[in-house]
Amino acid sequence: MQKKTIINVGSINVDHVYRVPYFVKPGETLPTISYQRVLGGKGANQSVALARAGEKVRHVGAIGEDHRWILDELSKAAVAVDDITVADVPTGHALIQVDDNAENCILLYPGANHALALDDIGGIFKTAEPDSWVLFQNEMPNLGEMIVLAKAAGAKVAVNPAPFDTAARDIPFDKIDLLIVNDIEAEELAASLPGGDEQALTRLCPLVIITRGTKGAICHSAGENIEVPAFVVEAVDTTGAGDTFVGYILSSLASGMNIANAMQRASAASALAVTKPGASVAIPTSAEVQAFIDKQNEA
């Protein structure tokens, strides 16, 4: 089957990652154990995940003149960068603390990500292949309007509304084909609906996949619930786990894989990602994921 190019409209950040014994307290000066500067942003991470999963990806986003190296970094990861705007504002960045429990806390500056105008994007959707996927997250402006434009162009729409905020409740869910949320986001969305449980989310979108960390993931679709457990690994850094899952689940579904196998593949990819420090740099290749699954099946 000929693969169709996936368009991902998403944030691009420079991640400044500080390893710390614990999260810094108000008024405290805390020496860090280590420091990394790496490519990040939910959008960029998910584009890299899609590419490493074996997909053709066009990334739509914006950076500043201060970090043109990002274009080379994404290109090396096999992500097409022709639709990335270089704006006259600083590149978005994140200050990330990772503690001894592999948990993280993040301070985010949107920068050039919010310089991307809606007029710059509408024409791109018209160049999408018929019935191909467009992916969105919630770190870009005009999310609702972009979803409407993508759907009007004939694309299938996948949305990971993270980081979740009150505005995410106003997303035009009737235009979405695939909704990917974590358990906290699912609970907040469901609370605004009659019934107030996860099952109610299928009234928003026909295919809802909920990630639950070490509890695995569950899919709600047309009255059917499919659940997969998480793989047990020794976590080093959980920063890019969710983005890895999103890239791999969309890759698997776009390739025609059934939901159960797609969720297992995405869960395996995110498990491997947390065993290494960093976000995009820790995302495994498709071959690494398959080898991991095969090894788990032999155990």
TORNUBA-553744 format. One line per 3 residues: their letters; for each residue z, y, x of C-alpha. Coordinates in Angstrom, 3 decimals, padded with zeros to 6 digits, always signed. Layout:
BEGIN
A> Z Y X; ...
//
This chain:
BEGIN
MQK> +000.000 +000.000 +000.000; -001.018 +003.403 +001.360; +002.061 +005.546 +001.843
KTI> +002.094 +008.930 +000.141; +003.546 +011.910 +001.956; +006.989 +012.974 +000.755
INV> +007.628 +016.734 +000.638; +011.201 +017.718 +001.406; +012.286 +021.281 +000.619
GSI> +015.525 +021.642 +002.518; +017.858 +023.426 +004.849; +017.552 +023.438 +008.616
NVD> +020.671 +024.225 +010.606; +021.969 +024.121 +014.128; +025.116 +021.984 +014.058
HVY> +027.907 +022.925 +016.445; +030.048 +019.792 +016.440; +033.595 +019.899 +017.819
RVP> +035.592 +016.703 +018.266; +039.263 +017.428 +017.550; +042.427 +015.313 +017.201
YFV> +043.037 +016.925 +013.793; +041.641 +019.848 +011.779; +042.786 +023.198 +013.094
KPG> +045.583 +024.885 +011.127; +045.741 +028.568 +010.101; +046.764 +030.701 +013.064
ETL> +046.387 +027.804 +015.519; +044.224 +027.643 +018.641; +043.200 +024.028 +019.200
PTI> +041.379 +022.801 +022.329; +038.466 +020.507 +021.463; +037.853 +017.080 +022.955
SYQ> +034.074 +017.497 +023.098; +031.193 +019.677 +021.884; +027.603 +019.001 +020.798
RVL> +024.792 +021.287 +019.644; +022.350 +019.290 +017.546; +019.764 +019.639 +014.812
GGK> +021.361 +019.525 +011.364; +021.212 +020.795 +007.811; +021.083 +018.440 +004.842
GAN> +017.355 +019.010 +004.481; +016.475 +018.375 +008.119; +018.767 +015.345 +008.267
QSV> +017.105 +013.827 +005.205; +013.619 +014.495 +006.579; +014.559 +012.717 +009.812
ALA> +016.023 +009.838 +007.781; +012.811 +009.542 +005.764; +010.704 +009.537 +008.928
RAG> +012.876 +006.951 +010.669; +012.707 +004.847 +007.515; +008.932 +004.800 +007.975
EKV> +007.748 +007.553 +005.613; +005.290 +010.399 +006.094; +007.274 +013.611 +005.589
RHV> +006.375 +017.287 +005.242; +009.398 +019.527 +005.657; +009.437 +022.871 +003.847
GAI> +012.066 +025.293 +005.110; +012.802 +028.236 +007.383; +014.316 +028.922 +010.786
GED> +014.806 +032.070 +012.838; +013.063 +033.068 +016.066; +016.290 +032.169 +017.869
HRW> +015.828 +028.401 +017.563; +012.128 +027.497 +017.792; +013.140 +024.310 +019.642
ILD> +013.878 +022.877 +016.212; +010.145 +022.612 +015.500; +009.695 +020.399 +018.567
ELS> +012.764 +018.355 +017.652; +011.473 +017.645 +014.143; +007.971 +016.924 +015.435
KAA> +009.390 +014.387 +017.893; +011.072 +012.719 +014.900; +007.611 +012.436 +013.226
VAV> +008.357 +015.134 +010.632; +005.423 +017.471 +009.832; +006.493 +021.082 +010.474
DDI> +003.448 +023.115 +009.368; +005.309 +024.294 +006.255; +008.339 +025.614 +008.136
TVA> +008.527 +029.416 +008.149; +009.830 +031.314 +011.171; +011.751 +034.209 +009.638
DVP> +013.164 +037.425 +011.089; +016.779 +036.327 +010.481; +019.055 +033.962 +012.424
TGH> +018.706 +030.232 +011.902; +021.322 +028.690 +009.640; +024.171 +026.987 +011.425
ALI> +027.255 +024.898 +010.789; +030.573 +024.695 +012.621; +031.761 +021.111 +012.236
QVD> +035.146 +019.657 +013.129; +035.320 +015.861 +013.434; +038.845 +014.409 +013.671
DNA> +040.275 +011.153 +014.980; +039.780 +009.537 +011.561; +036.028 +010.305 +011.733
ENC> +036.435 +012.775 +008.863; +034.798 +016.200 +009.035; +035.163 +019.724 +007.723
ILL> +032.256 +022.159 +007.829; +031.824 +025.941 +007.881; +028.253 +026.799 +006.864
YPG> +026.147 +029.927 +007.465; +022.854 +029.710 +005.480; +020.850 +032.204 +007.567
ANH> +017.080 +031.702 +007.418; +017.427 +028.977 +004.792; +017.950 +031.695 +002.188
ALA> +014.996 +033.729 +003.448; +012.477 +031.283 +001.990; +010.932 +032.980 -001.050
LDD> +009.893 +031.112 -004.179; +006.353 +032.520 -003.830; +006.104 +030.814 -000.428
IGG> +006.754 +027.400 -001.950; +004.844 +027.189 -005.230; +001.468 +026.690 -003.573
IFK> +002.781 +023.879 -001.386; +003.588 +021.694 -004.388; -000.025 +021.993 -005.565
TAE> -001.094 +020.233 -002.356; +001.157 +017.228 -003.031; -000.554 +013.886 -003.547
PDS> -000.646 +012.742 -007.182; +002.555 +010.979 -008.248; +004.194 +011.532 -004.842
WVL> +007.835 +012.504 -004.325; +009.380 +015.917 -003.697; +012.987 +015.950 -002.501
FQN> +015.538 +018.761 -002.893; +019.148 +019.415 -001.898; +021.461 +022.294 -002.858
EMP> +021.460 +024.329 +000.358; +018.356 +026.335 -000.630; +017.978 +029.228 -003.104
NLG> +016.069 +029.014 -006.409; +016.660 +025.276 -006.727; +016.076 +025.130 -010.483
EMI> +012.857 +027.122 -010.284; +011.558 +024.962 -007.423; +012.235 +021.776 -009.373
VLA> +010.240 +023.128 -012.330; +007.313 +024.064 -010.069; +007.265 +020.663 -008.373
KAA> +007.322 +018.817 -011.688; +004.558 +021.044 -013.092; +002.431 +020.098 -010.083
GAK> +002.668 +016.426 -011.086; +005.216 +015.296 -008.499; +008.140 +012.939 -008.946
VAV> +011.358 +014.806 -008.232; +014.425 +013.547 -006.372; +017.509 +015.754 -006.124
NPA> +020.668 +015.464 -004.054; +022.661 +018.461 -005.392; +024.921 +018.758 -002.370
PFD> +026.910 +020.670 -001.405; +027.890 +020.683 -005.089; +028.835 +023.942 -006.809
TAA> +029.070 +025.266 -010.359; +025.416 +026.390 -010.277; +024.391 +022.749 -009.786
RDI> +025.376 +022.073 -013.395; +022.464 +024.291 -014.491; +019.791 +022.285 -012.679
PFD> +016.937 +021.303 -015.060; +017.909 +017.629 -015.064; +015.169 +016.799 -017.579
KID> +012.655 +017.437 -014.771; +014.344 +015.022 -012.353; +013.303 +011.399 -011.783
LLI> +016.028 +010.448 -009.306; +019.509 +011.958 -008.985; +021.641 +011.038 -005.957
VND> +025.272 +012.194 -005.944; +028.555 +011.118 -004.427; +031.470 +009.976 -006.578
IEA> +033.157 +013.395 -006.642; +029.940 +015.141 -007.672; +029.311 +012.487 -010.321
EEL> +032.773 +013.037 -011.765; +032.292 +016.816 -011.930; +028.896 +016.480 -013.599
AAS> +030.065 +013.863 -016.060; +033.065 +015.981 -017.074; +030.692 +018.527 -018.585
LPG> +029.018 +015.907 -020.822; +030.082 +014.194 -024.052; +031.735 +010.913 -023.084
GDE> +032.687 +012.282 -019.701; +031.956 +009.150 -017.649; +029.336 +008.134 -015.096
QAL> +027.262 +006.326 -017.725; +026.727 +009.691 -019.421; +024.747 +010.879 -016.398
TRL> +021.766 +008.780 -017.485; +021.332 +011.268 -020.321; +020.587 +013.845 -017.636
CPL> +018.280 +011.712 -015.506; +016.781 +008.221 -015.952; +017.825 +006.981 -012.503
VII> +021.237 +007.950 -011.109; +022.591 +006.619 -007.820; +026.194 +007.335 -006.879
TRG> +027.520 +006.868 -003.351; +031.217 +006.019 -003.033; +031.919 +005.888 +000.700
TKG> +033.693 +002.702 +001.714; +033.467 +001.472 -001.902; +029.683 +001.185 -001.684
AIC> +027.174 +002.574 -004.177; +026.257 +002.097 -007.820; +023.082 +002.766 -009.799
HSA> +022.966 +003.606 -013.503; +019.548 +003.177 -015.100; +018.550 +002.523 -018.726
GEN> +021.815 +000.794 -019.569; +021.724 -001.319 -016.398; +024.356 -000.986 -013.660
IEV> +023.610 -002.234 -010.148; +026.400 -002.137 -007.574; +026.289 -002.853 -003.833
PAF> +029.289 -002.977 -001.483; +029.567 -000.895 +001.664; +029.109 -002.556 +005.043
VVE> +032.262 -002.671 +007.146; +031.828 -000.840 +010.458; +034.004 +001.152 +012.857
AVD> +033.303 +004.780 +011.955; +033.001 +007.423 +014.667; +031.568 +010.352 +012.697
TTG> +030.726 +010.429 +008.971; +028.840 +013.750 +009.081; +025.316 +012.458 +008.356
AGD> +026.102 +009.355 +006.313; +025.143 +010.796 +002.930; +021.903 +012.298 +004.210
TFV> +020.955 +009.008 +005.831; +021.544 +007.211 +002.528; +019.377 +009.727 +000.639
GYI> +016.465 +009.402 +003.063; +016.568 +005.619 +003.066; +017.017 +005.181 -000.695
LSS> +014.044 +007.437 -001.419; +011.955 +005.705 +001.243; +012.775 +002.301 -000.209
LAS> +012.016 +003.286 -003.804; +008.816 +005.089 -002.784; +007.706 +001.900 -001.032
GMN> +008.169 -000.112 -004.246; +011.370 -001.928 -003.274; +013.584 -003.013 -006.154
IAN> +016.751 -000.976 -006.705; +019.235 -003.580 -005.471; +017.405 -004.123 -002.177
AMQ> +016.792 -000.387 -001.798; +020.508 +000.310 -002.173; +021.400 -002.400 +000.329
RAS> +018.947 -000.937 +002.859; +020.267 +002.605 +002.341; +023.865 +001.405 +002.619
AAS> +023.087 -000.391 +005.866; +021.414 +002.725 +007.288; +024.361 +004.960 +006.435
ALA> +026.781 +002.398 +007.880; +024.909 +002.426 +011.179; +024.806 +006.241 +011.158
VTK> +028.595 +006.599 +011.111; +028.978 +004.433 +014.227; +027.538 +007.261 +016.375
PGA> +028.493 +010.936 +016.769; +026.321 +013.656 +015.249; +024.132 +013.841 +012.165
SVA> +020.359 +013.631 +012.723; +020.801 +012.098 +016.184; +022.770 +009.198 +014.682
IPT> +020.221 +008.211 +012.013; +018.890 +004.701 +012.760; +015.292 +003.511 +012.710
SAE> +013.952 +001.118 +010.094; +013.838 -001.681 +012.679; +017.501 -001.105 +013.581
VQA> +018.477 -001.196 +009.920; +016.599 -004.423 +009.252; +018.143 -006.056 +012.335
FID> +021.594 -005.018 +011.104; +020.945 -006.469 +007.626; +019.645 -009.702 +009.115
KQN> +022.728 -010.007 +011.300; +025.020 -009.370 +008.322; +023.202 -012.019 +006.287
EA> +023.666 -014.558 +009.088; +027.418 -013.916 +009.300
//
